[in-house]
Amino acid sequence: QVQLIESGGGLVQAGGSLRLSCAASGGTFNRYAVGWFRQAPGKERALVAAISWSGGITHYADSVKARFTISRDNAKNTVFLQMNSLEPEDTAVYYCAAAAGLLQRLFARQEVDYWGQGTQVTVSS
């Protein structure tokens, strides 16, 4: 059983930056691809960024490419999401998610093995 705990959310002005962290415990973290999803009120939860178990492969939604960077430190069982040039449209609850094996499993929410509790990101205009 893997537990995921997100931190780093908050309130920021448009154009600002935040760094989210996802700390994992209870499992062999480096066997899991990890993704960040977000869900705004009235919208579906959607994948924003994902990283393979080794960190060698990353994937980004078109809406965040060139602004967000996902990375991981397997020695510290932590995945990060650096968010720059934030826009009001980025306001959402951000969830960390883990899937054993291939990164592609994260493309379908039903394939996610573990979810974090979420952290709120609010971008003011």
C-alpha positions in Angstrom: 0.0 0.0 0.0 1.4 3.4 -1.1 0.5 6.6 0.6 0.8 9.9 -1.3 0.9 13.2 0.5 0.8 16.5 -1.5 2.1 19.8 -0.3 3.0 23.2 -1.7 -0.4 24.5 -2.9 -1.6 28.0 -2.1 -2.7 31.3 -3.4 -0.6 33.1 -6.0 -1.0 36.0 -8.4 -1.1 35.4 -12.1 2.4 35.1 -13.5 3.7 33.7 -10.3 5.1 30.3 -9.4 4.5 27.4 -7.1 6.2 24.1 -6.5 4.1 21.1 -5.5 5.6 18.1 -3.8 4.2 14.5 -3.6 5.9 12.4 -0.8 5.3 8.7 -1.0 5.6 6.1 1.7 4.7 2.4 2.2 5.8 0.9 -1.1 8.6 0.6 -3.7 8.3 4.0 -5.1 10.7 3.6 -8.0 8.4 0.9 -9.5 5.6 3.5 -10.0 5.0 6.1 -12.7 3.6 9.2 -11.1 1.3 11.9 -12.4 -0.2 15.1 -11.4 -3.9 15.5 -12.1 -6.1 18.6 -11.5 -9.8 19.2 -11.0 -11.5 22.5 -11.2 -15.1 23.0 -10.0 -17.5 21.5 -12.4 -14.8 19.9 -14.5 -13.4 16.4 -14.9 -10.2 15.4 -13.2 -7.5 15.6 -15.9 -3.8 14.6 -16.2 -1.5 17.6 -16.2 1.9 16.0 -16.2 3.4 12.5 -15.7 6.8 11.0 -15.2 8.1 7.4 -15.6 9.5 5.3 -12.8 13.0 6.2 -13.8 12.4 9.8 -14.6 13.5 9.4 -18.1 10.2 9.9 -19.8 7.8 12.8 -19.1 4.4 13.8 -20.5 2.6 17.1 -20.3 -0.9 18.3 -21.2 -0.8 20.9 -24.0 -2.2 23.6 -21.7 0.9 23.4 -19.4 3.7 22.6 -21.7 6.7 25.0 -21.4 5.2 26.3 -18.1 5.2 23.2 -15.8 8.0 20.8 -15.1 7.7 17.4 -13.4 10.6 15.7 -11.8 11.3 13.1 -9.2 13.9 12.1 -6.6 13.6 8.4 -6.0 16.1 8.5 -3.2 13.7 10.8 -1.3 10.5 9.1 -2.6 9.2 12.5 -3.8 7.8 13.9 -7.1 7.7 17.6 -7.8 5.7 19.8 -10.1 7.3 23.2 -10.7 4.6 25.5 -12.0 5.6 28.8 -13.6 3.7 31.6 -15.4 0.6 30.5 -13.6 -2.7 31.6 -15.0 -6.2 31.9 -13.4 -7.2 28.9 -15.5 -4.7 26.8 -13.5 -6.8 27.2 -10.4 -7.8 23.7 -9.3 -7.2 21.0 -6.7 -4.1 19.2 -7.7 -3.8 15.4 -7.0 -0.7 13.2 -7.1 -1.3 9.7 -8.5 0.7 6.6 -8.9 0.5 3.6 -11.2 2.7 0.6 -11.2 4.6 0.1 -14.4 4.3 2.1 -17.5 3.6 5.9 -17.6 0.9 5.3 -20.1 -1.3 3.7 -17.4 -1.8 7.3 -16.0 -3.6 8.3 -19.2 -6.7 6.6 -17.9 -7.9 7.5 -14.4 -9.2 4.0 -13.8 -5.7 2.7 -14.2 -4.4 4.8 -11.2 -3.4 2.6 -8.3 -3.1 5.3 -5.6 -4.3 8.9 -5.1 -3.2 11.6 -2.8 -5.7 13.7 -0.9 -5.2 16.8 -3.1 -3.8 20.3 -2.6 -5.6 23.5 -3.6 -3.9 25.9 -6.1 -5.6 29.3 -6.6 -4.3 31.8 -9.1 -5.7 35.3 -8.8 -5.9 37.7 -11.8 
